[in-house]
Amino acid sequence: MVVASPTATFGLPEALRGIYAGAGGLPRLLRNVGLPLASEIAMTGRFLSANEALKFNLVNKVSASLGSVVDEAVQMAQKVAGISPDAIIVTRAALREAWENGSVERAYQISDERWRDGLYAGENSKEGLKAFKEKREPKWVPSKL
């Protein structure tokens, strides 16, 4: 997740330096913004403003000010920290698997095979379901995954 400063810029300037954006930058950009815009960014050196990056789903939000970016990012992180650590570990891994894998079905299968048993056997899944049933806030424990 990304909270961008209103003054941030985003781009892939490698072609301007005689190289290309390796390490996965090109396919990741392509998946986020589509071929036309990814081509323009990668082949012309175009930079996106923070608001353009938000419009094209490269960031989650643009902070209200340069000075509030860290506080706003911490607020988002606190929301994540308030959720079952097991659920966050598995959800993040499954999102990454789906991002990296060309097949939705295979990404699900890999994640499910790797994480399902440990997640559902753990204390946090039991606590989360019990708390829901009892209409109370769950009390998470550190992950054992």
C-alpha positions in Angstrom: 0.0 0.0 0.0 1.3 3.5 -0.8 0.5 6.8 0.7 2.0 9.4 -1.6 3.1 12.9 -0.8 1.3 15.5 -2.9 4.7 16.4 -4.4 5.7 12.9 -5.2 6.4 11.8 -8.8 6.4 8.3 -10.3 8.1 7.0 -13.4 10.6 4.7 -15.0 13.4 6.9 -16.4 15.7 4.0 -17.3 15.3 4.4 -21.1 16.5 8.0 -20.8 19.7 6.6 -19.4 20.2 4.0 -22.2 19.0 1.0 -20.1 15.6 -0.6 -19.4 13.5 -0.9 -16.2 14.4 -4.4 -15.1 13.6 -6.2 -11.9 9.9 -6.4 -12.8 9.1 -2.7 -13.1 7.8 -3.0 -16.6 5.4 -5.9 -16.2 4.2 -4.5 -12.9 3.5 -1.1 -14.4 1.8 -2.7 -17.4 -0.5 -4.7 -15.1 -1.5 -1.5 -13.1 -2.0 1.0 -15.9 -2.4 -0.9 -19.2 -0.2 -1.0 -22.3 -0.8 2.5 -23.7 0.2 4.4 -20.5 2.9 1.9 -19.5 4.5 2.3 -23.0 4.4 6.1 -22.7 5.9 6.1 -19.2 8.6 3.6 -20.0 9.5 4.8 -23.5 9.3 8.5 -23.1 10.4 9.0 -19.5 7.1 10.6 -18.5 6.6 11.0 -14.8 3.2 10.9 -13.2 2.2 13.4 -10.5 0.9 12.0 -7.2 -2.7 12.7 -8.3 -2.1 11.0 -11.7 -0.6 8.0 -9.9 -3.8 7.9 -7.8 -6.0 8.1 -10.8 -4.2 5.2 -12.4 -4.1 3.0 -9.3 -0.4 3.2 -8.6 -1.0 4.6 -5.1 -3.7 4.2 -2.5 -4.0 7.8 -1.6 -2.4 11.2 -1.7 -1.8 12.7 1.7 -3.4 16.0 2.5 0.0 17.7 2.8 3.7 16.9 2.6 3.9 17.1 6.4 1.0 14.6 6.9 2.2 11.8 4.7 3.9 9.8 7.4 1.0 10.2 9.8 -1.5 9.1 7.1 0.7 6.1 6.3 0.9 5.2 10.0 -2.9 5.4 10.2 -3.3 3.0 7.3 -0.7 0.7 8.9 -2.5 0.8 12.2 -5.7 -0.5 10.5 -3.7 -3.4 9.2 -2.1 -4.0 12.6 -5.5 -4.2 14.2 -6.4 -7.3 12.1 -5.4 -10.9 12.8 -1.7 -11.2 12.1 -2.3 -14.7 10.5 -5.0 -13.3 8.2 -2.7 -10.4 7.1 0.3 -12.8 6.5 -1.9 -15.1 4.3 -3.7 -12.3 2.6 -0.5 -10.5 1.7 1.1 -13.7 0.4 -2.0 -14.6 -1.6 -2.1 -11.1 -3.1 1.6 -11.3 -4.1 1.1 -14.8 -5.6 -1.9 -13.5 -7.6 0.2 -10.6 -8.7 3.2 -12.7 -9.8 1.3 -15.7 -11.3 -0.3 -15.5 -14.7 -3.2 -17.8 -13.7 -5.8 -16.9 -11.2 -6.6 -20.5 -10.6 -3.0 -21.5 -10.0 -2.4 -18.5 -7.7 -5.3 -19.5 -5.6 -4.3 -23.2 -5.5 -0.7 -22.3 -4.5 -1.9 -20.0 -1.7 -4.6 -22.4 -0.5 -2.2 -25.4 -0.4 0.5 -23.4 1.4 -1.6 -21.5 4.0 -5.1 -22.9 4.5 -4.4 -25.6 7.1 -2.1 -23.5 9.2 -4.5 -20.5 9.1 -7.6 -22.5 10.1 -5.8 -24.5 12.7 -4.4 -21.4 14.4 -5.7 -19.6 17.4 -6.5 -16.4 15.5 -9.0 -17.9 13.1 -10.8 -19.5 16.0 -10.7 -16.2 18.0 -11.9 -14.2 15.1 -14.9 -16.4 14.5 -15.7 -16.7 18.2 -15.5 -12.9 18.6 -17.8 -12.4 15.6 -20.3 -14.8 17.1 -20.2 -13.1 20.5 -20.3 -9.6 18.9 -17.1 -8.4 20.5 -13.7 -7.3 19.4 -11.2 -10.2 18.9 -8.0 -10.5 20.9 -5.3 -11.5 18.5 -2.2 -13.4 19.5 1.2 -13.4 17.7 1.2 -15.4 14.5 2.6 -18.9 14.5 2.5 -19.3 10.8 
